[in-house]
Amino acid sequence: MTGCYGDPIAQTPTMDRLAAEGTVFDHAYCASPICCPCRAAMMTSRHVHNVEVWDNGSPLRSDWPTFTHTFRAAGYRTVLCGKMHFVGPDQLHGFEERWVPDIYPASFEWTRSNRAAVAVNTGEQTIRSVLKAGHAETEDMLYDELVVRKAEEGLPRLLADDRPFLLVVSITGPHYPFMAPSPYWERFAEADVPLPKLPENFMANEHPSIAWVRTSGCFEELVPDEVCRNARRAIYGRMALADDLLKRVITTLEKAGVCEDTLMAFLSDHGDMMGEHGLWYKNTAFEASSRVPLIFSGPGIPARRLQETVSLLDLGPTLAGLAGIPPLNVPSDGRNLAPLLRDERPAETGCAIIENYAEGVQRGVRTNVQWPWKLNLCLGTPPELFNLQDDPDEWTNVAADPAHADTLARMTATLDAATPDAAHYDERRWQSEERRLALLAAIPEAERPTWRDDWRPLFAATGGRRRNTPE
């Protein structure tokens, strides 16, 4: 839902400018279509099954090196400003400083058991949030305003330091709740917001893993068309807000006269179904949920678009490669794309491995994308093979077509090699859920951390007025 990725309604001039001046990956994918697992995998450049961050209540162990450790070992000042959703007592994982605490809990309270059946979401990530779509100022917008203000204030201090720096500015939006502040909601008052194109009786033959996601979010019935348009309109507004926040960060660099000397990467940790296939939120391997924007700009990076399939696992090695610093002497599942970005090697087919063991699925779903092909494997269920060029909306599973037997075999072999003990991942995940729930049961609810009070926004998202929130 950005102009630079072809959306005709989106108002994202800053992202579009960044894309026009840098290199855009058209086929970039998350490591997992949900926040915590994807971010942990992205930070460590290791597959989800390696780091065992299965869901949004899973902790990342402190003995996993991150790409932040790589930069810190090379003498960089490493700073996190905003969300990263680290669960557990370690809220740095290689960052030297953290300017804003997280908006989401560092505890196990979002853990659910999926061993017996897929857990129905008891929080807001269900049809209930979609039905509330409209215009409002929400808590995460206030958080994002605080994040960007801290980045604006902190960047001059970083630039005055003798050391080079790595700064991660991470906002939550666009994200559910499907709300936009009134000025951004009104921007799209006249927009012809399209509805998803859904075949008749499409739920009757959908894959079991998708049926689990539907059950988890209570999406057995479709939301009304007007609600769907409102939710999409709200996210267009949130995208415009995110674009304005990005502009403020870039403007701070421009005012300091260092923008042209700064390497920048712009990305998201997952997408949102936004009504496609009758689903909302993330949690699936469908393009709307798992494909992400990925844009690099800065010295030595030409303006162009690349079709090579890449993964967020590649982010850390690529940033280190662009900065010219050596990687740490630890295994990596990511690739250094710096030679490709600098036009020192030709583009290849590439590969992205996606894993999903989180809330919304009872059994893990493993995905291999090698454009234009996408393979989904889930133990005990039929394989899915899609040709994304011929079937971009992923309605036609050709896995049983003899004409594609060789492609199916090749894609399966690659996926099995990347996830060699897949038969055991579900058991490891279920045991992790059960351990965390046992620990959580030992802590009375009254004694659990009041995580929503950790960050204290002082300003509203849509203006400069102060809020009556304690310092």
C-alpha positions in Angstrom: 0.0 0.0 0.0 2.7 2.4 -1.1 3.2 4.4 -4.3 6.6 3.0 -5.0 5.2 -0.5 -5.0 2.4 0.5 -7.4 -0.6 1.3 -5.3 -2.5 4.1 -7.1 -4.3 5.4 -3.9 -1.4 5.5 -1.5 0.1 8.9 -0.5 3.7 8.0 0.3 5.9 10.7 -1.3 8.9 10.2 1.1 9.0 6.4 0.5 8.6 7.0 -3.2 11.5 9.4 -3.2 13.6 7.0 -1.3 12.8 4.3 -3.8 13.5 6.6 -6.8 16.9 7.4 -5.4 17.9 4.0 -4.2 17.5 0.3 -4.9 14.1 -1.4 -4.5 13.6 -5.1 -4.0 10.3 -6.2 -5.6 10.4 -9.7 -4.0 11.5 -9.3 -0.4 9.9 -11.5 2.3 9.7 -11.6 6.0 11.3 -14.5 8.0 7.9 -15.1 9.7 4.6 -13.3 9.2 4.3 -12.1 12.7 6.3 -9.6 14.8 8.4 -11.3 17.4 9.6 -14.3 15.4 10.4 -12.2 12.3 12.3 -9.5 14.3 14.3 -12.1 16.2 15.2 -13.9 13.0 16.0 -10.6 11.2 18.3 -9.5 14.1 20.2 -12.8 14.3 20.1 -13.7 10.6 19.0 -17.2 11.7 15.8 -19.1 10.8 13.0 -19.1 13.3 13.4 -22.8 14.1 17.1 -22.0 15.1 16.4 -19.1 17.5 13.2 -20.8 18.7 11.2 -17.5 19.0 8.0 -19.2 18.0 5.4 -16.5 18.7 4.8 -13.1 20.2 5.4 -14.4 23.7 8.7 -16.1 23.0 12.0 -14.8 24.5 15.1 -14.3 22.4 18.0 -15.8 24.3 20.8 -13.4 25.1 23.5 -15.7 23.8 22.3 -15.2 20.2 24.5 -12.7 18.5 22.6 -10.0 16.4 23.8 -7.8 13.6 23.9 -5.1 16.2 26.7 -7.0 18.0 28.5 -7.0 14.6 28.4 -3.2 14.4 29.2 -2.7 18.0 32.3 -5.0 17.7 33.4 -2.8 14.8 33.3 0.3 17.0 29.9 1.6 16.1 27.5 3.4 18.5 24.4 1.2 18.3 21.0 2.8 19.2 17.4 1.5 19.2 14.7 4.1 19.1 11.3 2.4 19.2 9.7 -1.0 18.9 11.6 -4.2 18.6 9.3 -6.5 20.7 12.1 -8.3 22.6 10.5 -10.7 25.1 12.5 -11.3 28.3 14.8 -9.3 30.5 17.3 -8.5 27.8 15.9 -5.5 26.0 19.1 -4.5 24.2 20.5 -7.6 22.4 23.6 -5.7 21.2 22.2 -2.2 21.2 24.3 0.2 23.4 21.4 2.5 24.0 17.6 2.4 23.8 15.9 5.8 23.7 12.3 4.6 23.9 11.0 1.5 25.8 8.8 -1.0 23.8 5.1 -0.6 23.5 4.5 -4.3 23.7 5.1 -6.7 26.7 8.4 -8.3 27.5 6.6 -10.9 29.5 4.9 -14.2 28.5 1.4 -13.0 28.8 0.6 -13.3 25.0 1.3 -17.0 25.1 -1.4 -19.5 24.1 -1.4 -23.3 23.8 -2.0 -24.7 20.3 -1.2 -28.4 21.0 -4.8 -29.7 21.1 -6.2 -27.2 18.6 -5.5 -23.8 17.2 -6.1 -21.2 20.0 -8.8 -18.7 19.3 -7.4 -15.2 19.9 -8.8 -13.8 23.1 -7.3 -10.3 22.5 -8.0 -7.7 19.9 -6.5 -9.5 16.9 -9.9 -10.8 15.7 -12.9 -9.6 13.7 -13.8 -7.3 16.7 -11.0 -4.9 15.8 -11.9 -4.8 12.1 -15.5 -4.0 12.9 -14.4 -0.8 14.8 -12.6 0.6 11.8 -12.7 4.3 11.4 -11.0 7.5 12.5 -9.4 8.0 16.0 -6.2 8.7 17.7 -4.9 5.5 19.2 -2.1 4.6 21.7 0.3 3.3 19.1 0.1 6.5 17.1 1.1 8.4 20.3 4.0 5.9 20.7 5.2 6.5 17.1 5.1 10.2 17.7 7.3 9.8 20.7 9.7 7.5 18.8 10.2 10.0 16.0 10.6 13.0 18.4 13.3 11.1 20.2 15.0 10.3 16.9 14.9 14.0 15.9 16.4 15.0 19.2 19.0 12.2 19.3 20.4 12.3 15.8 22.4 15.6 16.3 24.1 13.9 19.3 25.0 10.9 17.3 26.3 13.1 14.5 28.5 15.0 17.0 30.1 11.8 18.2 33.4 10.7 16.7 32.2 7.2 16.3 30.1 6.0 13.4 26.6 4.9 14.4 23.8 2.4 13.6 20.4 3.8 14.5 17.2 1.7 14.2 14.0 3.9 14.2 11.1 1.5 14.6 7.4 2.6 14.7 4.4 0.3 15.1 2.2 1.7 12.4 0.6 1.0 10.1 -1.0 -1.7 12.2 -4.3 -2.6 13.7 -6.4 -1.1 15.2 -7.7 -0.1 11.8 -7.9 3.6 12.8 -6.4 6.8 11.3 -6.3 10.2 13.0 -8.8 12.5 11.5 -6.5 14.6 9.3 -5.2 11.5 7.6 -8.6 9.8 7.5 -10.0 12.9 5.6 -7.2 12.7 3.0 -8.9 9.7 1.6 -12.5 10.9 1.8 -12.9 10.8 -2.0 -10.7 7.8 -2.7 -12.3 4.9 -4.5 -11.0 2.2 -2.0 -11.2 -1.2 -3.7 -12.7 -4.3 -2.2 -10.9 -7.7 -2.3 -11.9 -10.0 -5.2 -13.2 -13.2 -3.6 -14.5 -16.2 -5.6 -17.8 -17.7 -4.7 -17.6 -20.4 -1.9 -13.8 -19.9 -1.6 -13.8 -21.0 2.0 -15.1 -24.5 1.1 -11.8 -25.7 -0.4 -9.2 -23.6 1.4 -6.1 -25.2 2.9 -6.4 -26.5 6.6 -3.7 -24.0 7.7 -5.8 -21.1 6.4 -8.9 -22.5 8.1 -6.9 -22.4 11.4 -6.1 -18.7 10.8 -9.8 -18.1 10.1 -10.8 -19.8 13.3 -8.2 -18.0 15.4 -9.4 -14.6 14.2 -13.2 -15.5 14.1 -13.3 -14.8 10.4 -15.8 -17.5 9.4 -18.0 -14.7 8.2 -16.8 -11.8 6.0 -16.9 -8.3 7.3 -19.4 -6.0 5.6 -18.2 -4.2 2.5 -18.4 -0.8 4.2 -16.4 -2.0 7.1 -13.8 -3.4 4.7 -13.5 0.0 2.9 -13.2 1.8 6.2 -10.5 -0.4 7.4 -8.5 -0.1 4.2 -9.1 3.7 4.2 -7.7 3.9 7.7 -4.6 2.0 6.8 -4.1 4.3 3.8 -4.2 7.1 6.3 -1.8 5.3 8.6 0.6 4.8 5.7 0.5 8.5 5.0 1.2 9.2 8.6 4.1 6.7 8.6 5.4 8.5 5.5 5.3 11.8 7.3 7.2 10.3 10.2 9.9 9.0 7.9 10.2 12.4 6.3 11.0 13.9 9.7 13.8 11.5 10.3 15.3 12.1 6.8 14.8 15.9 7.1 16.9 15.8 10.3 19.7 14.2 8.3 19.3 16.7 5.5 19.5 19.7 7.9 22.7 18.3 9.2 24.1 18.0 5.7 24.8 14.2 6.0 21.9 12.6 4.2 24.0 11.8 1.1 26.7 10.2 3.2 24.2 8.0 5.1 23.3 4.4 4.3 19.6 3.9 4.8 17.4 0.8 4.7 13.6 1.0 4.8 11.5 -2.1 5.6 8.6 -3.7 7.4 8.5 -6.9 9.5 5.3 -8.2 7.9 2.2 -7.1 6.0 -1.5 -7.4 6.6 -4.2 -9.4 4.7 -6.5 -6.4 4.7 -9.5 -8.6 3.7 -7.8 -10.6 1.0 -9.0 -14.2 1.2 -11.5 -12.9 3.7 -8.7 -12.6 6.3 -7.2 -9.7 8.4 -3.9 -9.2 10.2 -0.9 -11.3 9.3 -0.1 -15.0 10.2 -0.2 -16.4 6.6 2.3 -17.0 3.8 0.0 -15.1 1.4 1.7 -12.2 -0.4 -0.3 -9.6 1.5 1.0 -11.0 4.8 4.6 -12.1 4.0 5.9 -9.8 1.3 7.5 -6.7 2.6 9.0 -3.4 1.3 12.8 -3.3 1.2 14.6 -0.2 0.0 18.3 0.7 0.3 19.8 4.1 -0.5 23.0 5.9 0.1 26.6 6.1 -1.3 27.4 3.6 -4.0 23.8 2.3 -4.3 22.3 3.0 -7.8 18.6 3.9 -8.5 17.0 0.7 -9.8 14.6 -2.2 -9.1 15.8 -5.7 -8.5 13.7 -8.9 -9.0 15.9 -11.3 -7.0 14.0 -13.0 -4.2 15.5 -11.9 -0.9 14.7 -12.2 2.8 14.9 -10.1 5.9 17.4 -12.6 7.1 19.7 -10.9 4.6 19.4 -7.5 6.3 22.2 -7.9 8.8 24.9 -9.3 6.5 24.0 -6.7 3.9 24.3 -3.8 6.2 27.6 -5.0 7.4 28.7 -5.6 3.8 27.7 -2.1 2.8 29.5 -0.6 5.8 32.6 -2.7 5.0 32.8 -4.3 8.4 33.6 -8.0 9.0 30.8 -10.4 10.2 31.1 -12.1 13.5 32.5 -15.6 13.4 29.1 -17.3 13.9 26.8 -19.2 11.4 24.3 -17.2 9.4 21.2 -18.1 7.4 21.3 -14.7 5.6 23.1 -13.5 2.5 25.3 -10.4 2.0 23.5 -8.6 -0.8 26.0 -5.7 -0.8 27.7 -6.9 -4.0 24.3 -7.1 -5.7 23.4 -3.6 -4.5 26.6 -2.2 -5.8 26.2 -3.9 -9.1 29.3 -6.1 -8.5 27.4 -9.3 -9.3 24.4 -10.1 -11.4 21.0 -10.8 -10.0 20.0 -14.4 -9.3 16.7 -16.2 -8.7 17.3 -16.0 -5.0 15.4 -17.7 -2.2 13.4 -16.7 0.8 12.4 -19.2 3.6 9.4 -18.2 5.7 8.4 -20.1 8.9 5.2 -19.7 10.9 4.6 -21.5 14.2 2.8 -18.6 15.9 -0.7 -17.9 17.0 -3.2 -18.7 14.3 -1.8 -22.0 13.2 -1.9 -25.3 15.1 0.9 -26.9 13.0 3.9 -25.0 11.6 3.8 -23.8 8.0 7.1 -23.6 6.1 7.4 -21.6 2.9 10.0 -21.4 0.1 9.8 -18.5 -2.3 11.9 -18.6 -5.5 10.1 -16.1 -7.8 7.7 -16.8 -9.4 7.2 -19.9 -7.4 5.9 -20.3 -3.8 5.7 -23.6 -1.9 3.9 -24.0 1.4 4.4 -27.2 3.4 2.6 -28.1 6.6 2.9 -31.6 8.1 -0.1 -33.7 7.7 -1.7 -31.5 5.1 -1.4 -31.3 1.3 1.4 -29.1 -0.2 0.6 -25.8 -1.9 2.4 -24.6 -4.9 1.6 -21.2 -6.5 2.9 -19.4 -9.6 2.9 -15.8 -8.4 3.3 -14.4 -11.9 0.3 -16.2 -13.3 -1.7 -16.3 -10.1 -0.7 -13.2 -8.0 -3.8 -13.6 -5.7 -2.8 -17.2 -4.9 -6.1 -19.0 -5.6 -4.8 -21.9 -7.8 -2.7 -24.6 -6.1 -0.8 -26.5 -8.8 1.1 -28.9 -6.5 -0.9 -31.9 -7.9 -0.3 -30.9 -11.5 2.2 -33.3 -13.2 3.4 -30.5 -15.3 5.0 -28.9 -12.2 6.3 -32.1 -10.6 9.9 -31.0 -11.2 9.4 -27.6 -9.7 7.6 -29.1 -6.7 10.5 -31.5 -6.1 13.2 -28.8 -6.4 11.3 -26.4 -4.1 10.7 -29.1 -1.6 14.3 -30.2 -1.5 15.5 -26.6 -0.9 12.9 -26.1 1.8 13.8 -29.4 3.5 17.5 -28.6 3.4 16.8 -25.2 5.1 14.5 -26.8 7.8 16.1 -30.2 8.3 14.3 -31.4 11.4 10.8 -30.0 10.6 9.0 -33.1 12.0 10.1 -32.0 15.5 9.5 -28.2 15.3 5.8 -28.4 16.4 6.7 -30.4 19.5 9.4 -28.0 20.4 7.0 -25.1 19.9 4.2 -26.7 21.9 6.6 -27.5 24.8 7.8 -23.9 24.7 4.2 -22.7 25.0 3.5 -25.0 27.9 6.7 -24.0 29.8 5.8 -20.3 29.5 2.2 -20.8 30.5 3.4 -22.7 33.6 5.7 -19.9 34.6 3.0 -17.3 33.9 0.6 -19.2 36.2 3.1 -18.8 39.0 2.8 -15.0 38.9 -0.4 -13.4 40.2 -2.0 -11.1 37.7 -1.7 -8.2 40.1 2.1 -8.6 40.2 2.7 -8.8 36.4 4.5 -5.9 34.8 2.3 -3.0 33.8 4.0 -2.9 30.4 1.7 -0.3 28.9 3.1 2.2 31.4 6.7 1.7 30.5 6.6 4.2 27.7 4.9 7.5 28.4 4.0 9.6 25.4 4.2 13.3 26.0 2.7 14.4 22.7 -0.2 13.6 20.5 0.4 12.0 17.2 -1.3 14.6 15.0 0.0 17.8 16.5 2.3 19.4 19.1 0.0 19.6 22.1 1.2 18.1 25.3 -0.7 15.3 27.0 -1.3 15.1 30.7 1.0 12.1 31.1 3.6 12.1 33.9 7.2 12.6 32.9 
